[in-house]
Structures are given as C-alpha cells and as structure tokens.
Amino acid sequence: MTKPPAVKQEGTLLSVRNLVQEFAVRDRGGIRGGVVHAVSDVSFDVAVGETLGLVGETGSGKSTIARSVLQAPRPKSGSIRFEDRELTGLSGQKLVAARRNIQMIFQDPFGSLNRKWKVAQIVEEGLLAHDLGDSTERGHRVDETLDLVGLDPAIYRSRRPRQLSGGQCQRVAIARALALSPALLICDEVVASLDVLVQAQILNLFEQLRRELGLAYLFIAHDLALVKQVSDRIAVLYLGKLVEIGPTDSIFERPLHPYTVALLSSIPIADPHAPAIAAGGRIDGEPPSPVEPPSGCRFRTRCPRAESRCAEEEPPLRELEEGHQVACHFPVAPDEVPEAVRVAIRTPPPSTARV
C-alpha cells in the first residue's frame, strides 16, 4: 500500500484512502476477458473550501474516482470518508442522505438535463427527491439558485434546454447541484465541451461560488492550464495510479514526474518562434492496456528516464518538497525541465480572461 499524501487532517472534508476500483471484462467472440484495473491504490484529501484538480489522459481513472466517491459503483476496496463519515458502509436512505452534500456536474450540459422539462423543474428535481420544503419554498430556492448562477429566473425558469446555449445549460446544471446546498462539488470535465469564452465565464462563476458559499471542488480535467486557474492543489493520474500531487504553484514551477512534464509540454503556445519540445518533455506511443498494466512503474513503457529498476519495483509516493509528493525513482530536477515547457508554464492560456 502506498503512503497517503501528507495533508493536514484538520478541516478535511473528503478523505480517500487506498482506493481500488476494478471491472471484470467478459469473454466475447473469442476475445479473452480479464480485469480492468481502473484505479489502483489511490489516496488523497480535499479540505474544506479547497479545490483539488485531478488531471490525466483519457482512461487514467479520473471519472472512475469521481463515481467511486459517490458509491456509484462502490469501490472494490479502500476507504472514502466524507465529513468524518465512512461512505463505503452506507446503503439505502443513509447513502442517499450523504450524497445530498456531494453533488456532481457532468461534461455534457445537454445530455445531463431532461430535455422535456422546464428549467424550474430541473433545478427543483433534487429538492423533490430529498423531500425538502413545500412547493412555495422550493420555488423560492429555484429562483435563488438561478439568480446565483447568473440566470434571471423571470426569463429562464420556464425555458427548456433546447432553448438554451451550452453555457446556459451548464449554469442550469450548476444551479441544480447548488439547490441542495452541498459542501463538495465534483466537476467532471465541465467546460470541455464549451468554447473558450464560455469556459472563462463558468470558471469565474466557480471561483465566485467558492468565495461566497465556501464550496470545495474536486475538479476533473485533462488540461493542466485549465486546472491551474481554479485549483489550490493538483493530483496527476496515470493509468489508475497517482504519480504526483502538490500545491498548484509547486507543480507548475517544479514538476517532479516525467509524465507531469509531458502534460505541461502539451499546453498550446500561441508563438511560432517558441522552442520545440525536446525529448525530455515529450512522450511517445499509446498508454498500455489497463487490463494488463506494466509491472513496477506503470509509466515506464513511455518514460524517457526509465531504467531496469522501474520494471522491478513500483515507486511509492514520497515527499520531496513540503506538501509535494511524487511516485518516481528518478524524479525530474529543476534544471532538467525543457525550456519549451518553461515557456508553456509562463504563457497564460486564452481562457484566463476575466469575463
């Protein structure tokens, strides 16, 4: 078992320890089945009012972790404590009640909303499910949350999703989550399908809500530049394993894992004269199959720094700087970060514009 990241327990809202999630693959048409190792021994905390960014490639286990926190489905093993309550042992109405304080916002703003319902019905859905208030009180709460996300209730409460833009639909989804006054919002690629201008608006809204309501976020994305704008800390996943976690500024200024360096190098730079990414900041090939992950370090098959030790021994998470941990036998030194990556780090992305 890996050592959990060193995070102060005081004020901890969500504590995930040694989370394992696996899925069986059935034999079909002569193709051998197996087990998908979606998440393997992952540990992290989210403090009260904190935003933890969870980043990695498609298939790294980000969304699986989010759904495991909600117990949908339950993890194979591990501990998930929320507000000092173990969720893995809850079922029925006790689990439903606990989920009220953890709300999830999905990537597709259109697909996550019932197209036949009016906005007021969509936002009220959670209140009805938890039997909160009478019709008058629920109506007031719907108007209050719509106003909170920047939608005039007099205009939007009677509209349907087909009458809204992508950004407006996502605001409705946020209002639906906020209606239950949660302590934690899980945001799963919530701006990935939106254009850059709307992305900036939604990110600004999240920051405003955090200041006003004291919300905590588990913010899932594959874009490090995007995550930087909203996160206090960043956790980097690769093939179901946590490879680096630390304060946002530390991750960007002193990346320790070769995979983190590669993610930083993928940040687009609007400068034709910017230096090209050298071999140390680039990875080749496709990720290995999660059905048969590599021995030792799972990143070794694509890592330019891999040695024989990497195949024989799995690197544990270890703290090299205060609050900054990495799972790598040969971490990247500050003077080894390619210049092109440093340029990408210093260049603000277009979506940082305040709107």
C-alpha positions as a LaTeX table, in Angstrom:
\begin{tabular}{lrrr}
\hline
Residue & $x$ (\AA) & $y$ (\AA) & $z$ (\AA) \\
\hline
Met1 & 0.00 & 0.00 & 0.00 \\
Thr2 & 1.24 & 3.48 & $-0.81$ \\
Lys3 & 1.62 & 6.07 & 1.88 \\
Pro4 & $-1.26$ & 8.61 & 1.78 \\
Pro5 & $-0.31$ & 12.16 & 0.83 \\
Ala6 & 0.61 & 14.28 & 3.83 \\
Val7 & $-2.34$ & 16.64 & 4.23 \\
Lys8 & $-3.49$ & 18.28 & 7.44 \\
Gln9 & $-6.45$ & 16.38 & 8.85 \\
Glu10 & $-7.90$ & 19.50 & 10.46 \\
Gly11 & $-10.62$ & 20.79 & 8.19 \\
Thr12 & $-10.52$ & 17.73 & 5.90 \\
Leu13 & $-13.84$ & 17.34 & 4.06 \\
Leu14 & $-13.16$ & 14.30 & 1.86 \\
Ser15 & $-10.56$ & 11.65 & 2.64 \\
Val16 & $-9.87$ & 8.89 & 0.10 \\
Arg17 & $-7.53$ & 6.11 & 1.20 \\
Asn18 & $-6.11$ & 3.22 & $-0.85$ \\
Leu19 & $-8.99$ & 3.35 & $-3.33$ \\
Val20 & $-9.17$ & 0.38 & $-5.71$ \\
Gln21 & $-11.75$ & 0.09 & $-8.48$ \\
Glu22 & $-11.72$ & $-2.80$ & $-10.94$ \\
Phe23 & $-14.15$ & $-4.06$ & $-13.56$ \\
Ala24 & $-14.45$ & $-7.54$ & $-15.00$ \\
Val25 & $-14.27$ & $-7.92$ & $-18.79$ \\
Arg26 & $-16.34$ & $-10.79$ & $-20.17$ \\
Asp27 & $-15.17$ & $-13.16$ & $-22.88$ \\
Arg28 & $-16.83$ & $-12.18$ & $-26.15$ \\
Gly29 & $-16.39$ & $-13.59$ & $-29.63$ \\
Gly30 & $-13.25$ & $-15.46$ & $-28.74$ \\
Ile31 & $-11.65$ & $-12.38$ & $-27.19$ \\
Arg32 & $-10.18$ & $-13.17$ & $-23.80$ \\
Gly33 & $-11.67$ & $-11.37$ & $-20.83$ \\
Gly34 & $-9.85$ & $-10.07$ & $-17.80$ \\
Val35 & $-9.95$ & $-7.31$ & $-15.20$ \\
Val36 & $-9.71$ & $-3.59$ & $-15.93$ \\
His37 & $-7.51$ & $-2.02$ & $-13.25$ \\
Ala38 & $-9.24$ & 1.36 & $-13.44$ \\
Val39 & $-7.97$ & 2.81 & $-10.13$ \\
Ser40 & $-5.18$ & 1.24 & $-8.09$ \\
Asp41 & $-4.40$ & 2.25 & $-4.51$ \\
Val42 & $-5.12$ & 5.99 & $-4.81$ \\
Ser43 & $-5.15$ & 8.25 & $-1.73$ \\
Phe44 & $-5.85$ & 11.98 & $-1.40$ \\
Asp45 & $-7.72$ & 14.55 & 0.69 \\
Val46 & $-9.87$ & 17.55 & $-0.09$ \\
Ala47 & $-10.02$ & 20.20 & 2.63 \\
Val48 & $-13.00$ & 22.38 & 3.46 \\
Gly49 & $-13.23$ & 25.14 & 0.85 \\
Glu50 & $-10.36$ & 23.69 & $-1.21$ \\
Thr51 & $-10.23$ & 22.90 & $-4.93$ \\
Leu52 & $-8.26$ & 19.80 & $-5.84$ \\
Gly53 & $-7.58$ & 19.43 & $-9.56$ \\
Leu54 & $-7.48$ & 15.86 & $-10.85$ \\
Val55 & $-5.70$ & 15.60 & $-14.22$ \\
Gly56 & $-4.56$ & 12.91 & $-16.62$ \\
Glu57 & $-5.13$ & 11.40 & $-20.03$ \\
Thr58 & $-8.39$ & 9.82 & $-21.12$ \\
Gly59 & $-8.62$ & 6.45 & $-19.39$ \\
Ser60 & $-6.43$ & 7.45 & $-16.44$ \\
Gly61 & $-9.25$ & 6.85 & $-13.94$ \\
Lys62 & $-10.40$ & 10.40 & $-13.21$ \\
Ser63 & $-14.14$ & 9.86 & $-13.75$ \\
Thr64 & $-13.96$ & 6.44 & $-12.08$ \\
Ile65 & $-12.63$ & 8.10 & $-8.93$ \\
Ala66 & $-15.46$ & 10.64 & $-9.04$ \\
Arg67 & $-18.11$ & 7.97 & $-9.33$ \\
Ser68 & $-16.44$ & 5.85 & $-6.67$ \\
Val69 & $-16.66$ & 8.75 & $-4.23$ \\
Leu70 & $-20.43$ & 8.74 & $-4.84$ \\
Gln71 & $-20.50$ & 4.94 & $-4.45$ \\
Ala72 & $-21.79$ & 4.53 & $-8.00$ \\
Pro73 & $-20.45$ & 1.89 & $-8.24$ \\
Arg74 & $-18.91$ & 1.02 & $-4.91$ \\
Pro75 & $-15.12$ & 0.64 & $-4.95$ \\
Lys76 & $-13.62$ & $-2.82$ & $-4.73$ \\
Ser77 & $-11.64$ & $-1.76$ & $-1.67$ \\
Gly78 & $-10.42$ & 1.29 & 0.19 \\
Ser79 & $-11.89$ & 3.94 & 2.43 \\
Ile80 & $-13.89$ & 7.04 & 1.45 \\
Arg81 & $-14.74$ & 9.33 & 4.35 \\
Phe82 & $-16.84$ & 12.44 & 3.88 \\
Glu83 & $-17.44$ & 14.82 & 6.78 \\
Asp84 & $-15.94$ & 12.14 & 9.05 \\
Arg85 & $-18.42$ & 9.51 & 7.85 \\
Glu86 & $-17.40$ & 6.33 & 6.04 \\
Leu87 & $-19.39$ & 6.16 & 2.80 \\
Thr88 & $-18.42$ & 2.64 & 1.75 \\
Gly89 & $-20.51$ & 1.15 & 4.57 \\
Leu90 & $-23.66$ & 3.15 & 3.82 \\
Ser91 & $-26.64$ & 1.95 & 1.82 \\
Gly92 & $-30.28$ & 2.84 & 1.20 \\
Gln93 & $-31.55$ & 6.10 & 2.63 \\
Lys94 & $-28.37$ & 6.71 & 4.63 \\
Leu95 & $-26.33$ & 6.76 & 1.41 \\
Val96 & $-28.92$ & 8.94 & $-0.34$ \\
Ala97 & $-28.76$ & 11.42 & 2.55 \\
Ala98 & $-24.95$ & 11.52 & 2.41 \\
Arg99 & $-25.00$ & 12.12 & $-1.34$ \\
Arg100 & $-27.05$ & 15.27 & $-0.79$ \\
Asn101 & $-23.87$ & 17.02 & 0.35 \\
Ile102 & $-21.83$ & 15.76 & $-2.63$ \\
Gln103 & $-23.15$ & 16.89 & $-5.99$ \\
Met104 & $-21.71$ & 16.09 & $-9.42$ \\
Ile105 & $-21.73$ & 18.23 & $-12.57$ \\
Phe106 & $-21.16$ & 16.38 & $-15.83$ \\
Gln107 & $-19.28$ & 17.19 & $-19.02$ \\
Asp108 & $-22.21$ & 17.26 & $-21.44$ \\
Pro109 & $-24.52$ & 20.13 & $-20.42$ \\
Phe110 & $-27.23$ & 18.97 & $-22.83$ \\
Gly111 & $-27.11$ & 15.27 & $-22.06$ \\
Ser112 & $-27.25$ & 15.82 & $-18.30$ \\
Leu113 & $-30.57$ & 17.70 & $-18.47$ \\
Asn114 & $-34.04$ & 16.31 & $-19.19$ \\
Arg115 & $-34.93$ & 17.97 & $-22.49$ \\
Lys116 & $-38.67$ & 17.70 & $-21.84$ \\
Trp117 & $-38.56$ & 19.54 & $-18.54$ \\
Lys118 & $-38.56$ & 23.26 & $-17.91$ \\
Val119 & $-35.56$ & 24.79 & $-16.15$ \\
Ala120 & $-37.53$ & 25.23 & $-12.92$ \\
Gln121 & $-38.37$ & 21.50 & $-12.88$ \\
Ile122 & $-34.74$ & 20.56 & $-13.49$ \\
Val123 & $-33.41$ & 22.70 & $-10.65$ \\
Glu124 & $-36.20$ & 21.54 & $-8.31$ \\
Glu125 & $-35.56$ & 17.85 & $-9.00$ \\
Gly126 & $-33.10$ & 17.30 & $-6.12$ \\
Leu127 & $-35.30$ & 19.18 & $-3.67$ \\
Leu128 & $-38.22$ & 16.89 & $-4.51$ \\
Ala129 & $-36.04$ & 13.78 & $-4.31$ \\
His130 & $-34.94$ & 14.70 & $-0.78$ \\
Asp131 & $-38.41$ & 15.96 & 0.21 \\
Leu132 & $-37.18$ & 19.42 & 1.13 \\
Gly133 & $-39.68$ & 22.22 & 1.73 \\
Asp134 & $-43.14$ & 22.80 & 0.33 \\
Ser135 & $-43.87$ & 23.97 & $-3.22$ \\
Thr136 & $-43.55$ & 27.65 & $-2.28$ \\
Glu137 & $-40.21$ & 27.15 & $-0.51$ \\
Arg138 & $-38.88$ & 25.06 & $-3.38$ \\
Gly139 & $-39.93$ & 27.74 & $-5.86$ \\
His140 & $-38.03$ & 30.37 & $-3.88$ \\
Arg141 & $-34.97$ & 28.13 & $-3.76$ \\
Val142 & $-35.11$ & 27.56 & $-7.52$ \\
Asp143 & $-35.22$ & 31.30 & $-8.18$ \\
Glu144 & $-32.43$ & 31.90 & $-5.67$ \\
Thr145 & $-30.05$ & 29.40 & $-7.25$ \\
Leu146 & $-30.81$ & 30.52 & $-10.81$ \\
Asp147 & $-30.01$ & 34.07 & $-9.79$ \\
Leu148 & $-26.83$ & 32.82 & $-8.09$ \\
Val149 & $-25.52$ & 31.32 & $-11.35$ \\
Gly150 & $-26.37$ & 34.42 & $-13.38$ \\
Leu151 & $-29.70$ & 33.39 & $-14.93$ \\
Asp152 & $-32.71$ & 35.68 & $-14.47$ \\
Pro153 & $-35.47$ & 33.44 & $-13.06$ \\
Ala154 & $-38.18$ & 35.54 & $-14.71$ \\
Ile155 & $-36.65$ & 34.73 & $-18.12$ \\
Tyr156 & $-35.19$ & 31.24 & $-17.75$ \\
Arg157 & $-37.32$ & 29.24 & $-15.29$ \\
Ser158 & $-39.94$ & 28.43 & $-17.96$ \\
Arg159 & $-37.48$ & 27.63 & $-20.75$ \\
Arg160 & $-36.39$ & 24.17 & $-21.83$ \\
Pro161 & $-32.81$ & 23.01 & $-22.55$ \\
Arg162 & $-33.30$ & 23.25 & $-26.33$ \\
Gln163 & $-33.90$ & 26.99 & $-25.88$ \\
Leu164 & $-30.56$ & 27.50 & $-24.11$ \\
Ser165 & $-26.94$ & 27.77 & $-25.19$ \\
Gly166 & $-24.29$ & 25.33 & $-23.95$ \\
Gly167 & $-23.10$ & 27.77 & $-21.32$ \\
Gln168 & $-26.64$ & 28.43 & $-20.11$ \\
Cys169 & $-27.31$ & 24.69 & $-19.87$ \\
Gln170 & $-24.19$ & 24.24 & $-17.78$ \\
Arg171 & $-25.33$ & 27.07 & $-15.49$ \\
Val172 & $-28.65$ & 25.26 & $-15.06$ \\
Ala173 & $-26.76$ & 22.07 & $-14.16$ \\
Ile174 & $-24.74$ & 24.04 & $-11.61$ \\
Ala175 & $-27.93$ & 25.57 & $-10.19$ \\
Arg176 & $-29.45$ & 22.09 & $-9.83$ \\
Ala177 & $-26.40$ & 20.97 & $-7.84$ \\
Leu178 & $-26.36$ & 24.11 & $-5.67$ \\
Ala179 & $-30.06$ & 23.84 & $-4.82$ \\
Leu180 & $-29.22$ & 21.18 & $-2.21$ \\
Ser181 & $-26.53$ & 23.37 & $-0.58$ \\
Pro182 & $-23.73$ & 20.78 & $-0.95$ \\
Ala183 & $-20.32$ & 21.03 & 0.70 \\
Leu184 & $-18.49$ & 19.40 & $-2.24$ \\
Leu185 & $-18.98$ & 19.76 & $-5.99$ \\
Ile186 & $-17.43$ & 17.15 & $-8.26$ \\
Cys187 & $-16.87$ & 18.77 & $-11.66$ \\
Asp188 & $-16.17$ & 16.16 & $-14.35$ \\
Glu189 & $-14.75$ & 17.92 & $-17.44$ \\
Val190 & $-17.47$ & 20.55 & $-17.01$ \\
Val191 & $-16.06$ & 23.05 & $-19.52$ \\
Ala192 & $-14.53$ & 20.63 & $-22.04$ \\
Ser193 & $-17.43$ & 20.96 & $-24.49$ \\
Leu194 & $-17.70$ & 24.76 & $-24.23$ \\
Asp195 & $-15.92$ & 27.43 & $-26.25$ \\
Val196 & $-13.10$ & 29.42 & $-24.69$ \\
Leu197 & $-15.19$ & 32.49 & $-23.79$ \\
Val198 & $-17.89$ & 30.42 & $-22.07$ \\
Gln199 & $-15.19$ & 28.40 & $-20.31$ \\
Ala200 & $-13.88$ & 31.60 & $-18.75$ \\
Gln201 & $-17.38$ & 32.58 & $-17.63$ \\
Ile202 & $-18.03$ & 29.21 & $-15.99$ \\
Leu203 & $-14.62$ & 29.15 & $-14.28$ \\
Asn204 & $-15.19$ & 32.66 & $-12.96$ \\
Leu205 & $-18.58$ & 31.51 & $-11.67$ \\
Phe206 & $-16.99$ & 28.58 & $-9.81$ \\
Glu207 & $-14.49$ & 30.88 & $-8.14$ \\
Gln208 & $-17.28$ & 33.30 & $-7.16$ \\
Leu209 & $-19.33$ & 30.47 & $-5.66$ \\
Arg210 & $-16.35$ & 29.20 & $-3.71$ \\
Arg211 & $-15.80$ & 32.63 & $-2.17$ \\
Glu212 & $-19.48$ & 33.22 & $-1.39$ \\
Leu213 & $-20.53$ & 29.72 & $-0.30$ \\
Gly214 & $-17.29$ & 28.15 & 0.93 \\
Leu215 & $-17.64$ & 25.25 & $-1.51$ \\
Ala216 & $-14.97$ & 22.62 & $-2.04$ \\
Tyr217 & $-14.34$ & 21.20 & $-5.52$ \\
Leu218 & $-12.93$ & 18.03 & $-6.98$ \\
Phe219 & $-12.18$ & 19.48 & $-10.42$ \\
Ile220 & $-11.51$ & 16.86 & $-13.09$ \\
Ala221 & $-9.88$ & 17.78 & $-16.40$ \\
His222 & $-7.18$ & 16.69 & $-18.85$ \\
Asp223 & $-5.96$ & 20.26 & $-19.42$ \\
Leu224 & $-3.37$ & 21.39 & $-16.87$ \\
Ala225 & $-3.60$ & 25.02 & $-17.98$ \\
Leu226 & $-7.31$ & 24.97 & $-17.22$ \\
Val227 & $-6.88$ & 23.29 & $-13.86$ \\
Lys228 & $-4.26$ & 25.84 & $-12.83$ \\
Gln229 & $-6.84$ & 28.62 & $-12.87$ \\
Val230 & $-9.11$ & 27.09 & $-10.23$ \\
Ser231 & $-7.05$ & 24.62 & $-8.16$ \\
Asp232 & $-5.25$ & 25.01 & $-4.85$ \\
Arg233 & $-3.57$ & 21.63 & $-5.35$ \\
Ile234 & $-3.21$ & 19.28 & $-8.31$ \\
Ala235 & $-3.17$ & 15.48 & $-8.39$ \\
Val236 & $-1.79$ & 13.84 & $-11.54$ \\
Leu237 & $-3.06$ & 10.38 & $-12.54$ \\
Tyr238 & $-1.61$ & 7.90 & $-14.99$ \\
Leu239 & $-3.26$ & 4.57 & $-15.80$ \\
Gly240 & $-5.11$ & 4.45 & $-12.49$ \\
Lys241 & $-2.16$ & 5.47 & $-10.31$ \\
Leu242 & $-1.41$ & 8.75 & $-8.56$ \\
Val243 & 2.02 & 9.85 & $-9.81$ \\
Glu244 & 2.30 & 13.37 & $-8.38$ \\
Ile245 & 0.36 & 15.61 & $-6.03$ \\
Gly246 & 1.15 & 19.03 & $-4.61$ \\
Pro247 & 0.31 & 22.74 & $-4.49$ \\
Thr248 & $-0.56$ & 24.18 & $-7.89$ \\
Asp249 & 2.31 & 26.66 & $-7.99$ \\
Ser250 & 4.79 & 23.95 & $-6.99$ \\
Ile251 & 3.51 & 21.55 & $-9.67$ \\
Phe252 & 3.90 & 24.21 & $-12.37$ \\
Glu253 & 7.18 & 25.71 & $-11.22$ \\
Arg254 & 8.92 & 22.47 & $-10.20$ \\
Pro255 & 7.29 & 19.43 & $-11.83$ \\
Leu256 & 8.88 & 16.25 & $-10.47$ \\
His257 & 7.37 & 13.43 & $-12.53$ \\
Pro258 & 8.24 & 12.94 & $-16.25$ \\
Tyr259 & 4.53 & 12.49 & $-17.02$ \\
Thr260 & 3.70 & 15.85 & $-15.41$ \\
Val261 & 6.44 & 17.45 & $-17.51$ \\
Ala262 & 4.86 & 15.89 & $-20.61$ \\
Leu263 & 1.42 & 17.23 & $-19.67$ \\
Leu264 & 2.88 & 20.70 & $-19.18$ \\
Ser265 & 4.59 & 20.48 & $-22.56$ \\
Ser266 & 1.21 & 19.86 & $-24.20$ \\
Ile267 & $-0.06$ & 23.30 & $-23.19$ \\
Pro268 & $-0.50$ & 25.17 & $-26.51$ \\
Ile269 & 1.65 & 28.26 & $-27.07$ \\
Ala270 & 0.48 & 30.96 & $-29.47$ \\
Asp271 & 4.02 & 31.74 & $-30.58$ \\
Pro272 & 5.52 & 30.29 & $-33.80$ \\
His273 & 9.00 & 31.16 & $-32.53$ \\
Ala274 & 8.64 & 29.25 & $-29.26$ \\
Pro275 & 11.24 & 26.48 & $-28.79$ \\
Ala276 & 10.22 & 22.98 & $-29.82$ \\
Ile277 & 9.58 & 20.35 & $-27.18$ \\
Ala278 & 12.71 & 18.28 & $-26.62$ \\
Ala279 & 12.71 & 14.54 & $-25.99$ \\
Gly280 & 12.70 & 15.06 & $-22.22$ \\
Gly281 & 9.36 & 16.84 & $-22.38$ \\
Arg282 & 7.60 & 14.54 & $-24.83$ \\
Ile283 & 6.22 & 11.02 & $-24.55$ \\
Asp284 & 5.58 & 8.69 & $-27.46$ \\
Gly285 & 3.19 & 5.82 & $-28.02$ \\
Glu286 & $-0.18$ & 4.92 & $-26.57$ \\
Pro287 & $-0.94$ & 4.17 & $-22.91$ \\
Pro288 & $-0.75$ & 0.47 & $-22.02$ \\
Ser289 & $-3.95$ & $-1.52$ & $-21.53$ \\
Pro290 & $-5.46$ & $-1.20$ & $-18.04$ \\
Val291 & $-6.28$ & $-4.91$ & $-18.34$ \\
Glu292 & $-2.56$ & $-5.74$ & $-18.34$ \\
Pro293 & $-0.73$ & $-2.76$ & $-16.80$ \\
Pro294 & 3.10 & $-2.84$ & $-16.82$ \\
Ser295 & 4.98 & $-4.17$ & $-13.83$ \\
Gly296 & 6.66 & $-1.73$ & $-11.49$ \\
Cys297 & 6.04 & 1.84 & $-12.61$ \\
Arg298 & 3.09 & 1.94 & $-15.00$ \\
Phe299 & 4.59 & 4.89 & $-16.87$ \\
Arg300 & 7.91 & 3.17 & $-17.60$ \\
Thr301 & 6.93 & 1.93 & $-21.09$ \\
Arg302 & 6.65 & 5.57 & $-22.28$ \\
Cys303 & 9.14 & 7.22 & $-19.95$ \\
Pro304 & 12.40 & 8.64 & $-21.40$ \\
Arg305 & 14.07 & 8.21 & $-17.97$ \\
Ala306 & 13.10 & 4.56 & $-17.34$ \\
Glu307 & 15.71 & 2.08 & $-16.14$ \\
Ser308 & 15.56 & $-1.58$ & $-15.13$ \\
Arg309 & 14.59 & $-0.66$ & $-11.57$ \\
Cys310 & 11.39 & 0.87 & $-12.88$ \\
Ala311 & 10.19 & $-2.52$ & $-14.15$ \\
Glu312 & 11.13 & $-4.36$ & $-10.99$ \\
Glu313 & 9.97 & $-2.00$ & $-8.25$ \\
Glu314 & 6.83 & 0.13 & $-8.03$ \\
Pro315 & 7.79 & 3.65 & $-6.89$ \\
Pro316 & 5.96 & 4.79 & $-3.74$ \\
Leu317 & 4.68 & 8.31 & $-3.25$ \\
Arg318 & 7.33 & 10.26 & $-1.37$ \\
Glu319 & 7.50 & 13.88 & $-0.31$ \\
Leu320 & 10.41 & 15.76 & $-1.88$ \\
Glu321 & 9.14 & 19.24 & $-1.01$ \\
Glu322 & 6.64 & 20.42 & 1.59 \\
Gly323 & 3.24 & 19.09 & 0.52 \\
His324 & 4.63 & 17.99 & $-2.87$ \\
Gln325 & 4.84 & 14.23 & $-3.47$ \\
Val326 & 5.91 & 12.15 & $-6.44$ \\
Ala327 & 5.92 & 8.45 & $-7.31$ \\
Cys328 & 9.14 & 8.16 & $-9.34$ \\
His329 & 12.52 & 6.52 & $-8.79$ \\
Phe330 & 14.25 & 9.21 & $-10.87$ \\
Pro331 & 12.33 & 12.47 & $-10.39$ \\
Val332 & 12.97 & 15.44 & $-12.66$ \\
Ala333 & 15.38 & 18.05 & $-11.28$ \\
Pro334 & 14.54 & 21.76 & $-11.77$ \\
Asp335 & 17.38 & 22.25 & $-14.27$ \\
Glu336 & 16.14 & 19.28 & $-16.33$ \\
Val337 & 12.78 & 20.81 & $-17.25$ \\
Pro338 & 12.92 & 21.58 & $-21.01$ \\
Glu339 & 12.90 & 25.26 & $-21.97$ \\
Ala340 & 9.81 & 24.74 & $-24.11$ \\
Val341 & 7.94 & 23.50 & $-21.02$ \\
Arg342 & 9.06 & 26.58 & $-19.09$ \\
Val343 & 7.67 & 28.78 & $-21.88$ \\
Ala344 & 4.36 & 26.90 & $-21.74$ \\
Ile345 & 4.21 & 27.34 & $-17.97$ \\
Arg346 & 4.81 & 31.09 & $-18.21$ \\
Thr347 & 2.31 & 31.62 & $-21.04$ \\
Pro348 & $-1.24$ & 32.31 & $-19.77$ \\
Pro349 & $-3.92$ & 30.39 & $-21.70$ \\
Pro350 & $-6.63$ & 32.33 & $-23.57$ \\
Ser351 & $-9.33$ & 31.18 & $-21.15$ \\
Thr352 & $-7.79$ & 33.14 & $-18.26$ \\
Ala353 & $-9.58$ & 36.27 & $-19.46$ \\
Arg354 & $-11.97$ & 37.69 & $-16.89$ \\
Val355 & $-15.49$ & 37.99 & $-18.23$ \\
\hline
\end{tabular}
